[in-house]
Amino acid sequence: MQSDLNADDLRQHPSDAFIEELRRRFPTDKEVDVVLTRKMQNRAKRKQGYTPVTLDELVAGVSKLLEAKISGSFSIAKPRWLSGGASMLQMAFELTWQGESGQEAEHVTPMVLRMSPMEPVVESSFLREAEIVKFIADSGIMPVAPSYWIDEEGVYLPYPAIIYGFVTGVAKPTNIPSTQVTGVGLNFGPELREKLAPQVVEHIAKLHAFDASAVDLPGFDKITAGSNDSVIKEINWWHRVWEEDRGEDEPLIQIAANWLKRNAPVVDHVSIIHNDMRSGNFLFDESKAEVTAWLDWELVTLGDRHQDLGWLTAHQFGHFAEDGKTFLASGLMPKDEMLAAYEKATGLPVDPVRMKYYDVMNTWKAAIIVMGTGYRVANGGKSHQDIVVSWLSAIGYLLLAGLTQTLKEAKA
């Protein structure tokens, strides 16, 4: 049960007028607007906090989804929980089926269900995620898990969900102890690092070099090079999230938003932007030292490559090499070497001014997620990960300090 202390909290119990006012103030991509509006409407309707979901409930929901999506008989076996996945609930299972048409020979496909809790720390569109992952797979741009079906509005399952094919691999070395969460300071060790780093750069380069201005998918607004409209829309997206979720005001969030809008650069080349591109978000085969799949596409957008590059090389995801002197971006290679290799692979320049701009934006977004949404989810009891989201909200002031620093550096 939500606390009575929240009874007068308009963000915990949003009115239709409040929701519409935020939509008016912060115009953004059509699909983002749909997702954020649905989040607030559901928040207004739900009076209870999160209640645990059982494997049996998930199996039943997946069965209903498949009955609506495929032909022929099928069966679900070996359902089990998967760890990882950040804020998502994950269930692995084996599907015995005859393909979507029901005309293929019966076969078994290992799959993974990723389902949102009542409210995740990042509200996202499974439509956009499924569309772009399928596009990347079909285009052969980089290795991704095959996406199969989505339950966009939680019609069949308790909450919105996506089903992927299961991909083998690990996100971090099994023989190197690691207590870090979310890929922070992930250490691959010198041998793996030497083999994985070139693959990571190659994959990101192929993703960004592709001209995404021609991408025509229903979940994405069209954008063109030579404009900063998409940058302004993204600022509005996250500013709206802040106003939907924050527990208290924080002037620095508004100051940074104003600066970001005034200085929004034009997009010179439209790329597919992962928006969480870093160590910890790809799987690899340890025995072959080969990347098997890039994960966590829920924040994917079309935009400026510097946004991914800034996050990939952010200090919190790196660490010093064994010599104690060389700092490795995402635990893979020195930042300057990584960006030089990227430029060579893409033929696209890396602009230091835009790198600093997106350092500000990325830090600003992270502060909004942990201080705004992290607080709101924990306060409302809306997730199975109360401890994690409570911990996240507690590091908000460290991010504000980082935001102050990145703003100073960008203005210098």
C-alpha positions in Angstrom: 0.0 0.0 0.0 1.3 3.4 -0.9 2.0 5.7 2.1 -0.7 8.1 3.2 2.1 10.7 3.2 1.8 10.7 -0.6 -1.9 11.5 -0.6 -1.4 15.1 -1.7 1.5 14.4 -4.0 0.4 15.4 -7.5 3.2 13.4 -9.0 2.2 10.3 -7.2 -1.5 10.8 -8.0 -1.4 12.8 -11.3 -4.6 14.4 -12.6 -5.5 14.5 -16.3 -4.8 18.3 -16.3 -1.3 17.8 -14.8 -0.5 15.1 -17.4 -1.7 17.3 -20.3 0.2 20.3 -18.9 3.5 18.4 -19.0 2.7 17.1 -22.5 2.2 20.7 -23.6 5.4 22.1 -22.0 7.7 19.4 -23.2 6.9 18.3 -26.8 8.9 15.2 -27.8 8.9 12.2 -30.1 5.5 10.7 -30.7 6.3 7.3 -29.3 8.1 8.8 -26.2 5.0 10.9 -25.6 2.8 7.8 -25.8 5.0 5.9 -23.3 5.3 8.7 -20.8 1.6 9.5 -20.9 0.7 5.9 -20.3 3.1 5.8 -17.4 1.4 8.7 -15.7 -2.1 7.5 -16.5 -1.3 4.1 -15.0 0.2 5.7 -11.9 -3.0 7.6 -11.4 -5.0 4.4 -11.6 -2.8 2.1 -9.5 -3.5 2.4 -5.8 -1.3 -0.5 -4.6 2.5 -0.9 -4.8 4.4 -3.6 -6.5 3.4 -7.2 -5.7 5.7 -10.2 -6.5 5.0 -12.0 -9.8 5.5 -15.8 -9.9 7.0 -17.9 -12.7 3.6 -19.5 -13.1 2.0 -16.1 -13.8 4.7 -15.3 -16.4 4.3 -18.7 -18.1 0.5 -18.1 -18.3 1.0 -14.6 -19.7 3.5 -15.8 -22.3 1.1 -18.5 -23.3 -1.7 -16.0 -23.9 0.7 -13.8 -25.9 1.8 -16.7 -28.1 -1.8 -17.8 -28.7 -2.4 -14.3 -30.1 0.8 -14.1 -32.2 1.5 -17.5 -33.7 -0.2 -20.5 -35.3 0.2 -24.1 -34.4 0.7 -25.9 -31.2 3.5 -25.0 -28.7 4.7 -25.7 -25.2 6.8 -23.8 -22.7 9.3 -25.7 -20.6 12.1 -25.0 -18.1 11.0 -21.5 -16.9 13.6 -20.0 -14.6 14.6 -16.6 -13.3 17.5 -14.8 -14.8 19.7 -12.3 -12.8 20.9 -9.1 -14.3 18.8 -7.0 -16.7 18.9 -3.9 -14.5 15.3 -2.9 -13.7 13.6 -5.6 -15.7 12.2 -8.9 -14.6 13.7 -11.7 -16.7 12.6 -15.3 -17.2 14.4 -17.8 -19.4 12.4 -20.6 -21.0 12.4 -23.1 -23.8 9.7 -22.9 -26.5 8.7 -26.0 -28.5 6.9 -24.8 -31.6 6.5 -25.0 -35.3 7.5 -21.4 -36.2 5.1 -18.4 -36.4 3.2 -19.9 -39.3 2.8 -23.3 -37.6 4.1 -24.9 -40.8 7.7 -25.7 -39.8 9.1 -28.9 -38.3 8.7 -28.9 -34.5 11.8 -27.5 -32.8 13.0 -26.0 -29.5 14.1 -22.4 -29.2 15.6 -21.0 -26.0 14.1 -17.6 -25.2 14.1 -14.8 -22.6 11.2 -12.7 -21.4 12.1 -9.2 -20.3 9.2 -7.6 -18.4 8.9 -4.2 -16.9 8.0 -4.0 -13.2 5.0 -1.7 -12.3 7.4 1.2 -12.9 11.0 0.8 -14.0 13.7 3.3 -13.3 13.7 4.0 -17.0 10.3 4.1 -18.8 10.9 3.0 -22.4 9.2 1.8 -25.5 9.3 -1.9 -26.3 8.0 -1.1 -29.8 11.1 1.0 -30.5 13.4 -1.6 -29.0 11.9 -4.4 -31.0 11.9 -2.4 -34.2 15.5 -1.3 -34.0 16.9 -4.7 -32.9 15.2 -6.4 -35.8 16.5 -3.8 -38.2 20.0 -4.1 -36.9 19.8 -7.9 -37.1 18.4 -7.9 -40.6 21.0 -5.4 -41.7 23.9 -7.4 -40.2 25.2 -4.2 -38.5 26.3 -5.9 -35.2 25.4 -9.0 -33.2 22.1 -8.7 -31.3 19.7 -11.2 -29.8 16.8 -11.9 -32.1 13.6 -10.1 -31.0 10.3 -12.1 -31.4 7.2 -10.5 -29.8 6.2 -7.6 -27.6 3.3 -7.1 -25.2 3.4 -3.3 -25.6 0.7 -2.4 -23.0 0.7 -5.4 -20.7 -2.4 -6.9 -22.3 -1.3 -10.5 -21.8 1.3 -10.2 -19.1 1.1 -8.2 -15.8 3.2 -5.4 -17.4 4.7 -4.5 -20.8 7.3 -7.0 -22.0 9.4 -8.2 -24.9 10.6 -11.8 -25.8 14.1 -12.3 -27.2 15.9 -15.4 -28.3 18.5 -16.6 -25.7 22.1 -15.8 -26.6 25.0 -17.5 -24.9 27.8 -15.5 -23.3 28.8 -13.6 -20.2 28.8 -9.9 -19.5 31.9 -10.1 -17.3 34.8 -12.6 -16.9 33.9 -15.5 -14.6 37.4 -15.8 -13.2 37.9 -12.2 -12.1 36.0 -11.2 -8.9 33.7 -8.2 -9.4 31.3 -6.6 -6.9 30.5 -3.6 -9.1 26.9 -3.0 -10.3 25.7 -1.9 -13.8 29.1 -2.3 -15.4 31.0 0.3 -13.3 34.7 -0.3 -13.4 34.4 -3.7 -15.1 37.8 -5.4 -15.4 38.2 -7.8 -18.3 41.9 -8.5 -17.6 44.7 -7.9 -20.1 44.2 -10.9 -22.4 40.5 -10.6 -22.9 40.8 -6.8 -23.2 43.2 -7.0 -26.1 40.8 -9.2 -28.1 37.5 -7.6 -27.1 38.4 -3.9 -27.5 38.8 -4.0 -31.3 35.5 -5.8 -31.7 33.7 -3.3 -29.6 35.1 -0.4 -31.6 34.3 -2.1 -34.9 30.7 -2.8 -33.8 30.0 0.7 -32.6 31.6 2.2 -35.7 29.4 0.1 -38.0 26.3 1.1 -35.9 27.1 4.8 -36.1 28.4 4.9 -39.7 25.1 3.6 -41.0 23.0 6.5 -42.3 20.0 6.3 -40.1 18.2 9.3 -41.7 16.7 6.8 -44.1 15.4 4.5 -41.3 11.6 4.4 -41.6 10.1 2.7 -38.5 6.8 3.6 -36.9 8.3 4.0 -33.4 10.7 6.7 -34.5 10.2 10.3 -35.7 12.1 11.0 -38.9 15.1 13.3 -38.4 17.5 14.9 -40.9 21.1 16.0 -40.7 21.7 19.7 -40.3 19.0 20.2 -37.6 19.0 20.2 -33.8 15.3 19.4 -33.6 15.9 15.9 -32.4 18.3 17.1 -29.7 15.7 19.6 -28.4 13.1 16.8 -28.3 15.4 14.6 -26.3 16.0 17.4 -23.8 12.2 17.8 -23.5 11.9 14.1 -23.0 14.1 14.0 -20.0 13.0 17.3 -18.6 9.5 16.0 -18.7 10.6 12.8 -16.8 12.1 15.1 -14.1 8.9 17.0 -13.7 6.8 13.8 -13.7 8.9 12.1 -11.1 10.9 14.4 -8.8 10.3 14.5 -5.1 11.7 18.0 -4.7 13.1 20.8 -6.9 16.7 21.0 -7.8 17.8 24.2 -9.5 20.8 22.7 -11.2 18.6 20.4 -13.3 16.8 23.5 -14.7 20.1 25.4 -15.2 21.5 22.5 -17.1 18.3 22.1 -19.2 18.5 25.8 -20.1 22.2 25.5 -21.1 21.6 22.3 -23.1 18.8 24.0 -25.1 20.8 27.1 -25.8 23.8 25.2 -27.0 22.1 22.2 -28.7 24.3 21.3 -31.7 23.0 20.3 -35.1 23.3 16.6 -36.0 25.8 16.3 -38.8 25.2 12.6 -39.4 22.1 10.7 -38.2 23.2 7.5 -36.4 21.4 4.8 -34.4 22.2 5.7 -30.8 22.2 2.9 -28.2 22.2 5.4 -25.3 23.8 2.9 -22.9 26.8 1.8 -24.9 29.4 0.5 -22.4 31.0 -2.5 -20.8 28.5 -4.6 -19.1 26.0 -4.3 -22.0 27.5 -6.8 -24.3 27.9 -10.6 -24.0 31.0 -12.4 -25.1 32.2 -16.0 -25.4 35.1 -16.4 -22.9 36.7 -19.3 -24.7 36.7 -17.6 -28.1 37.0 -14.0 -26.8 34.2 -13.0 -29.2 31.3 -10.6 -28.6 28.1 -12.5 -29.1 25.4 -9.9 -28.6 24.8 -6.3 -27.6 22.1 -5.9 -25.0 19.7 -3.3 -23.4 18.4 -1.4 -26.3 15.5 0.2 -24.4 16.8 3.8 -24.7 17.7 3.6 -28.4 17.2 6.8 -30.4 18.2 8.3 -33.7 20.7 11.1 -33.3 24.3 12.2 -32.7 27.1 9.6 -32.3 28.8 11.8 -29.7 26.1 10.8 -27.2 27.2 7.2 -27.3 30.8 8.1 -27.4 30.6 10.3 -24.3 28.9 7.5 -22.3 31.3 4.8 -23.6 34.3 6.8 -22.4 32.7 8.1 -19.2 35.0 7.9 -16.2 32.6 5.7 -14.1 32.8 2.8 -16.5 36.6 2.8 -16.7 39.5 1.8 -14.5 43.3 2.0 -14.5 45.3 -0.8 -16.2 47.8 -3.0 -14.4 50.5 -0.3 -14.6 48.4 1.9 -12.4 48.8 4.8 -14.8 46.9 4.0 -18.0 43.1 4.7 -17.7 41.0 2.4 -19.8 37.7 3.6 -21.2 35.0 1.0 -20.4 37.9 -1.2 -19.2 39.0 -1.7 -22.8 41.5 0.8 -24.1 42.7 4.4 -23.5 40.1 7.0 -24.5 42.3 8.7 -27.1 43.2 5.4 -28.7 39.6 4.3 -28.7 38.4 7.5 -30.4 41.2 7.5 -32.9 40.3 3.9 -33.9 36.7 4.8 -34.1 37.4 7.8 -36.4 39.5 5.5 -38.7 36.7 2.8 -38.8 33.8 5.2 -39.4 35.4 8.0 -41.4 33.5 10.3 -39.2 35.2 13.0 -37.0 35.0 13.1 -33.3 34.3 16.7 -32.3 35.7 17.5 -28.8 33.1 20.4 -28.4 30.2 18.0 -29.0 31.8 15.4 -26.7 31.7 17.9 -23.9 28.1 18.9 -24.7 27.0 15.3 -24.5 29.0 14.7 -21.3 26.7 17.4 -19.8 23.6 15.8 -21.3 24.5 12.3 -20.2 25.3 13.4 -16.7 22.1 15.4 -16.5 20.0 12.5 -17.7 21.7 10.2 -15.1 20.9 12.7 -12.4 17.2 12.8 -13.5 17.0 9.0 -13.5 18.4 8.5 -10.0 17.1 11.6 -8.2 13.8 11.8 -10.0 12.6 8.4 -11.2 14.7 6.4 -8.7 13.2 8.3 -5.9 9.6 8.1 -7.3 9.8 4.3 -7.9 11.2 3.6 -4.4 8.8 6.1 -2.7 5.8 4.5 -4.4 7.0 0.9 -3.9 6.7 0.3 -7.6 9.5 -2.2 -8.3 10.9 -5.5 -7.2 14.3 -3.8 -6.7 13.5 -1.3 -3.9 17.0 -1.6 -2.4 18.7 -0.9 -5.7 16.5 2.0 -6.6 16.8 3.5 -3.1 20.6 3.2 -3.4 20.5 4.8 -6.8 18.6 7.8 -5.5 21.2 8.2 -2.8 24.0 8.9 -5.3 22.2 11.7 -6.9 24.2 14.4 -5.2 27.4 12.8 -6.5 25.9 13.1 -10.0 25.0 16.8 -9.4 28.6 17.4 -8.4 29.6 15.7 -11.7 27.1 17.8 -13.6 28.5 21.0 -12.1 32.0 19.9 -13.3 30.9 18.9 -16.8 29.1 22.2 -17.2 32.2 24.1 -16.2 34.4 22.1 -18.6 31.9 22.6 -21.5 31.7 26.4 -20.9 35.5 26.7 -20.7 
